[in-house]
Amino acid sequence: MYKFFLSEKPSPAGLYVSPIAAYIGAEGDGYFRVGGLIGYQAVFSNDKFSVEGAIGPAVSPGSESGVLPIFSLNMGIRIGGGHRSK
């Protein structure tokens, strides 16, 4: 997954879109999924804590399940130095 940030805020903060491609499963009984997300990531506490939410559709080629919704809610803590880009 790669995030393309659309907002004027310094990344990794703000509105983004992201294409996704994944293989889910193991030992021959998995499936491939492609789709996209639109989300928002907020960064707090001197760039050390982030909260992110995203939503979007995905499909599994060759599957009868059709379009599946994807919902994501993530939180993160950065350990170590560095600053986000401006």
Backbone as CSV, one residue per row, in Angstrom:
resi,resn,N_x,N_y,N_z,CA_x,CA_y,CA_z,C_x,C_y,C_z
1,MET,0.842,-1.168,0.000,0.000,0.000,0.000,0.890,1.234,0.000
2,TYR,0.584,2.193,-0.869,1.292,3.462,-0.929,0.271,4.574,-0.804
3,LYS,0.537,5.563,0.032,-0.405,6.659,0.259,0.001,7.878,-0.556
4,PHE,-0.959,8.439,-1.299,-0.771,9.684,-2.020,-1.526,10.762,-1.254
5,PHE,-0.788,11.645,-0.567,-1.414,12.676,0.253,-1.916,13.815,-0.622
6,LEU,-3.165,14.237,-0.385,-3.825,15.257,-1.196,-3.868,16.620,-0.515
7,SER,-3.620,16.671,0.781,-3.761,17.923,1.516,-2.458,18.715,1.523
8,GLU,-2.554,19.963,1.951,-1.400,20.845,2.031,-0.596,20.635,3.316
9,LYS,-1.098,19.808,4.224,-0.402,19.558,5.485,0.876,18.772,5.214
10,PRO,1.889,18.932,6.104,3.113,18.139,5.933,2.801,16.647,6.086
11,SER,3.301,15.823,5.165,3.036,14.392,5.279,3.823,13.829,6.456
12,PRO,3.359,12.835,7.135,2.233,11.973,6.807,0.935,12.392,7.494
13,ALA,0.479,13.585,7.279,-0.775,14.032,7.886,-1.714,14.509,6.791
14,GLY,-3.016,14.318,7.004,-4.008,14.833,6.083,-4.717,13.765,5.275
15,LEU,-5.446,14.226,4.281,-6.252,13.384,3.403,-5.361,12.657,2.401
16,TYR,-5.663,11.365,2.152,-4.883,10.598,1.181,-5.764,9.601,0.433
17,VAL,-5.261,9.150,-0.715,-5.836,8.023,-1.450,-4.736,6.976,-1.579
18,SER,-5.150,5.708,-1.657,-4.165,4.638,-1.693,-4.680,3.442,-2.473
19,PRO,-3.964,3.016,-3.524,-4.307,1.747,-4.172,-3.813,0.604,-3.286
20,ILE,-4.500,-0.523,-3.327,-4.059,-1.678,-2.548,-4.068,-2.931,-3.414
21,ALA,-3.146,-3.815,-3.124,-3.080,-5.138,-3.743,-2.524,-6.079,-2.684
22,ALA,-3.195,-7.203,-2.467,-2.764,-8.108,-1.403,-3.104,-9.544,-1.750
23,TYR,-2.269,-10.450,-1.245,-2.573,-11.874,-1.274,-2.879,-12.268,0.157
24,ILE,-4.030,-12.860,0.386,-4.472,-13.213,1.727,-4.639,-14.726,1.794
25,GLY,-3.954,-15.359,2.715,-4.046,-16.807,2.862,-2.677,-17.442,2.869
26,ALA,-2.685,-18.773,2.913,-1.434,-19.514,2.941,-1.643,-20.902,2.358
27,GLU,-0.567,-21.490,1.899,-0.541,-22.865,1.418,-1.599,-23.185,0.370
28,GLY,-1.731,-22.299,-0.609,-2.586,-22.588,-1.753,-4.069,-22.324,-1.604
29,ASP,-4.549,-21.946,-0.430,-5.982,-21.703,-0.280,-6.296,-20.219,-0.071
30,GLY,-5.443,-19.343,-0.551,-5.647,-17.907,-0.384,-6.295,-17.286,-1.606
31,TYR,-6.366,-15.981,-1.584,-6.947,-15.234,-2.698,-6.251,-13.894,-2.839
32,PHE,-6.353,-13.320,-4.021,-5.757,-12.027,-4.349,-6.844,-10.969,-4.257
33,ARG,-6.516,-9.805,-3.719,-7.494,-8.720,-3.571,-6.884,-7.418,-4.080
34,VAL,-7.650,-6.653,-4.863,-7.238,-5.323,-5.328,-8.339,-4.330,-4.990
35,GLY,-7.952,-3.077,-4.792,-8.935,-2.053,-4.451,-8.276,-0.719,-4.194
36,GLY,-8.965,0.112,-3.442,-8.450,1.432,-3.126,-9.058,1.966,-1.850
37,LEU,-8.362,2.896,-1.229,-8.816,3.509,0.014,-8.764,5.026,-0.092
38,ILE,-9.626,5.692,0.650,-9.509,7.117,0.901,-9.502,7.247,2.415
39,GLY,-8.568,8.040,2.929,-8.425,8.113,4.372,-7.883,9.435,4.846
40,TYR,-7.774,9.547,6.154,-7.239,10.749,6.789,-6.340,10.321,7.941
41,GLN,-5.170,10.942,8.036,-4.230,10.652,9.112,-3.932,11.943,9.854
42,ALA,-4.090,11.915,11.172,-3.778,13.060,12.033,-2.568,12.713,12.892
43,VAL,-1.663,13.685,13.056,-0.448,13.488,13.832,-0.472,14.465,15.008
44,PHE,-0.167,13.967,16.228,-0.248,14.755,17.456,1.037,14.656,18.261
45,SER,1.069,15.404,19.349,2.117,15.326,20.383,3.523,15.380,19.806
46,ASN,3.826,16.512,19.155,5.174,16.717,18.623,5.584,15.603,17.660
47,ASP,4.656,15.206,16.797,4.888,14.196,15.748,5.162,12.792,16.272
48,LYS,4.710,12.470,17.487,4.988,11.158,18.073,3.789,10.210,18.070
49,PHE,2.579,10.702,17.869,1.374,9.875,17.961,0.486,10.163,16.759
50,SER,-0.054,9.131,16.118,-0.923,9.327,14.960,-2.177,8.458,15.059
51,VAL,-3.245,8.975,14.473,-4.508,8.256,14.356,-4.932,8.354,12.902
52,GLU,-5.410,7.229,12.355,-5.738,7.178,10.934,-6.991,6.342,10.715
53,GLY,-7.845,6.804,9.833,-9.023,6.051,9.432,-9.142,6.044,7.924
54,ALA,-9.638,4.946,7.355,-9.769,4.831,5.905,-10.940,3.918,5.558
55,ILE,-11.466,4.105,4.349,-12.565,3.287,3.849,-12.402,3.150,2.331
56,GLY,-12.869,2.037,1.781,-12.796,1.855,0.342,-13.293,0.489,-0.090
57,PRO,-13.385,0.273,-1.408,-13.833,-1.015,-1.939,-12.653,-1.903,-2.344
58,ALA,-12.906,-3.217,-2.391,-11.921,-4.177,-2.892,-12.652,-5.295,-3.616
59,VAL,-11.984,-5.890,-4.577,-12.529,-7.038,-5.292,-11.480,-8.144,-5.316
60,SER,-11.959,-9.363,-5.403,-11.092,-10.519,-5.556,-11.359,-11.120,-6.934
61,PRO,-10.455,-10.892,-7.903,-10.662,-11.426,-9.248,-10.881,-12.935,-9.224
62,GLY,-11.877,-13.399,-9.946,-12.191,-14.818,-10.011,-13.050,-15.311,-8.871
63,SER,-13.393,-14.446,-7.956,-14.214,-14.827,-6.809,-15.660,-14.424,-7.055
64,GLU,-16.580,-15.130,-6.427,-17.996,-14.799,-6.552,-18.464,-13.825,-5.480
65,SER,-17.564,-13.380,-4.613,-17.958,-12.518,-3.500,-18.270,-11.088,-3.915
66,GLY,-17.858,-10.661,-5.094,-18.151,-9.306,-5.560,-17.289,-8.268,-4.872
67,VAL,-17.840,-7.063,-4.747,-17.110,-5.962,-4.130,-17.238,-6.051,-2.613
68,LEU,-16.105,-5.978,-1.927,-16.071,-6.050,-0.468,-15.679,-4.697,0.106
69,PRO,-16.329,-4.242,1.173,-15.912,-2.986,1.799,-14.684,-3.199,2.683
70,ILE,-13.817,-2.208,2.728,-12.655,-2.225,3.606,-12.782,-1.040,4.557
71,PHE,-12.646,-1.297,5.853,-12.637,-0.261,6.873,-11.339,-0.408,7.651
72,SER,-10.688,0.704,7.936,-9.416,0.650,8.645,-9.359,1.755,9.685
73,LEU,-8.915,1.424,10.884,-8.652,2.397,11.936,-7.332,2.006,12.582
74,ASN,-6.349,2.898,12.524,-5.010,2.608,13.025,-4.534,3.709,13.962
75,MET,-3.727,3.329,14.940,-3.045,4.275,15.818,-1.585,3.891,15.841
76,GLY,-0.704,4.900,15.967,0.720,4.603,15.980,1.487,5.520,16.892
77,ILE,2.610,5.023,17.365,3.536,5.792,18.187,4.908,5.689,17.543
78,ARG,5.539,6.832,17.283,6.879,6.822,16.697,7.908,6.805,17.811
79,ILE,8.844,5.897,17.704,9.935,5.784,18.666,11.216,6.145,17.930
80,GLY,11.974,7.050,18.473,13.214,7.450,17.839,13.134,8.860,17.280
81,GLY,14.168,9.252,16.563,14.276,10.615,16.053,13.617,10.796,14.715
82,GLY,13.966,11.900,14.098,13.418,12.223,12.780,12.207,13.117,12.878
83,HIS,11.941,13.801,11.791,10.789,14.699,11.701,10.069,14.428,10.400
84,ARG,8.781,14.709,10.370,8.047,14.526,9.129,8.436,15.608,8.134
85,SER,8.285,15.310,6.838,8.665,16.251,5.790,7.694,17.411,5.710
86,LYS,8.174,18.539,5.245,7.334,19.744,5.157,6.987,20.059,3.740
